[in-house]
Amino acid sequence: MKEGYLKRKFKATMNNGNQVQVESIRFCSLNINEVGAIKYSITPLNFSGKIQFTPYLDAGIKNEDANYDELFWKVLDIEDRDNDAVILSRTLKTKFYVATGMHISYELNGDIVHLPKTVHEVEKRIDYKSSVDVNQGDTISIIKFGSYCQSMSHSKENLVSYAQKMIHKVADIGF
């Protein structure tokens, strides 16, 4: 962690024999402690075809020691704007508020691309489904910037807007 990120790289073979090279880089900011980023780069090694991504936010948290599988959070709001999503939640017992946000972007061979998405929202989760056709040897990357802002540091009335501000701030800085 000398340079401040975690990098992993591996090859995977699918059931149909298709092989991909995957590289992930994860970064948690020390300067802006409420944000982080992850970048997955996928390169088809022996095929051309469709790659699908489904980034998501999920507030359906259960504690291991919870009775009767009770959930930890009550989801108060789920917002979707362009390539951003935010979930506002409150802990059931302590009334602690958290806004969790994400901003999604894509690169094809290092160039920014805009992929159409389908938004799927359920009670405690939101996800974006996007797919892209890639040629053998092309590299498609998904970049997810995340924020996690809580009511001990910010007013609960401003948590959603603050989470959005933070993901835009780091997205503007870039990966």
C-alpha positions in Angstrom: 0.0 0.0 0.0 3.0 2.3 -0.4 1.3 4.1 -3.3 -2.2 4.0 -1.6 -4.1 1.5 -3.7 -4.8 -2.2 -3.9 -4.3 -3.8 -7.4 -5.3 -7.3 -8.4 -4.9 -9.0 -11.7 -6.1 -12.5 -12.9 -7.3 -14.5 -15.9 -10.6 -16.2 -15.8 -12.0 -18.9 -18.1 -15.8 -19.0 -18.5 -17.8 -22.3 -18.9 -17.9 -21.7 -22.7 -14.1 -21.4 -22.9 -14.0 -17.6 -23.3 -11.1 -16.1 -21.4 -10.7 -12.7 -19.9 -8.0 -10.8 -18.2 -9.3 -8.8 -15.2 -7.5 -6.0 -13.4 -9.0 -4.2 -10.4 -7.6 -1.2 -8.7 -9.2 0.0 -5.4 -8.4 3.3 -3.8 -9.7 4.9 -0.5 -8.8 8.5 -0.1 -6.9 9.7 2.9 -7.5 13.4 2.0 -11.3 13.0 1.5 -12.1 10.2 3.9 -15.7 9.8 2.8 -14.9 8.6 -0.7 -13.3 5.8 -2.5 -13.0 4.4 -6.0 -12.7 1.1 -7.8 -11.8 0.4 -11.4 -12.3 -3.0 -13.1 -10.7 -3.4 -16.5 -11.7 -6.5 -18.5 -10.0 -7.6 -21.7 -11.3 -10.5 -23.8 -8.3 -12.7 -24.6 -9.8 -15.3 -27.1 -13.2 -13.9 -28.2 -15.1 -10.8 -29.3 -18.5 -10.3 -27.6 -20.7 -8.6 -25.2 -19.5 -7.6 -21.7 -22.2 -6.7 -19.1 -21.8 -4.6 -16.0 -24.2 -4.3 -13.0 -22.9 -1.8 -10.5 -25.2 -1.3 -7.5 -25.8 0.1 -4.1 -27.4 -2.2 -1.5 -28.7 -1.1 1.9 -30.1 -4.5 2.8 -27.7 -5.0 5.7 -28.2 -7.6 8.3 -26.1 -8.0 11.4 -24.7 -11.4 12.1 -26.0 -11.3 15.7 -29.5 -9.9 14.7 -32.6 -11.7 15.9 -34.9 -13.2 13.4 -32.9 -11.9 10.4 -33.9 -8.3 11.1 -32.4 -5.7 8.9 -30.0 -3.1 10.3 -31.1 -0.2 8.1 -34.4 1.4 7.2 -34.1 2.8 3.7 -35.7 6.3 3.6 -34.9 7.3 0.0 -33.3 6.0 -3.2 -32.3 8.6 -5.8 -31.1 8.1 -9.4 -29.6 10.9 -11.5 -27.9 10.2 -14.8 -24.9 8.0 -13.7 -25.3 8.7 -10.0 -27.3 7.0 -7.3 -27.7 7.7 -3.6 -29.4 5.7 -0.8 -30.4 7.4 2.4 -30.8 5.1 5.3 -31.2 5.1 9.1 -30.2 2.5 11.6 -33.2 1.0 13.3 -32.1 1.3 16.9 -29.9 4.3 17.2 -31.4 6.6 14.4 -28.0 7.1 12.9 -28.3 8.4 9.3 -26.1 7.4 6.3 -26.1 8.5 2.6 -24.3 6.1 0.4 -23.6 7.3 -3.2 -22.0 6.0 -6.4 -21.0 7.6 -9.7 -20.4 5.2 -12.6 -18.3 5.8 -15.8 -16.8 3.6 -18.5 -13.7 3.6 -20.7 -13.0 1.6 -23.8 -9.2 1.4 -24.5 -8.6 4.4 -22.2 -11.3 6.6 -23.9 -14.4 7.7 -22.1 -17.6 6.0 -23.5 -21.2 6.5 -22.5 -23.2 3.3 -22.2 -26.9 3.2 -22.1 -28.2 1.7 -18.8 -31.3 0.1 -17.4 -32.1 1.1 -13.9 -33.4 -1.5 -11.5 -34.6 -0.4 -8.1 -36.0 -2.6 -5.4 -36.8 -1.8 -1.8 -33.3 -1.5 -0.5 -31.1 -1.6 -3.6 -30.5 0.2 -6.9 -28.5 -1.2 -9.8 -27.5 -0.1 -13.3 -27.2 -2.7 -16.1 -25.1 -1.7 -19.1 -23.5 -3.8 -21.8 -21.0 -3.2 -24.6 -19.7 -5.2 -27.5 -15.9 -5.5 -27.4 -13.3 -7.0 -29.8 -10.7 -9.5 -28.7 -7.9 -7.5 -27.1 -10.0 -4.4 -26.3 -10.1 -3.3 -22.7 -13.4 -2.1 -21.2 -13.2 -0.5 -17.8 -15.9 0.4 -15.3 -15.1 3.1 -12.7 -17.2 3.4 -9.6 -16.7 6.3 -7.3 -18.4 5.9 -3.9 -19.2 8.1 -1.0 -20.3 7.3 2.5 -21.5 10.3 4.6 -23.1 10.0 8.0 -25.1 12.1 10.5 -22.3 12.3 13.1 -20.4 14.6 10.7 -23.2 16.3 8.7 -26.8 17.3 9.2 -29.2 14.6 8.2 -31.1 17.0 6.1 -28.1 17.6 3.9 -26.7 14.0 3.7 -28.0 13.2 0.2 -26.8 16.5 -1.4 -23.4 16.1 0.4 -23.0 12.5 -0.8 -23.7 13.7 -4.4 -21.3 16.6 -4.0 -18.5 14.2 -2.8 -18.9 11.7 -5.7 -18.9 14.5 -8.2 -15.8 16.0 -6.6 -13.8 12.8 -6.9 -15.2 12.0 -10.3 -14.0 15.4 -11.5 -10.5 14.6 -10.1 -10.6 11.3 -11.9 -9.2 7.9 -11.1 
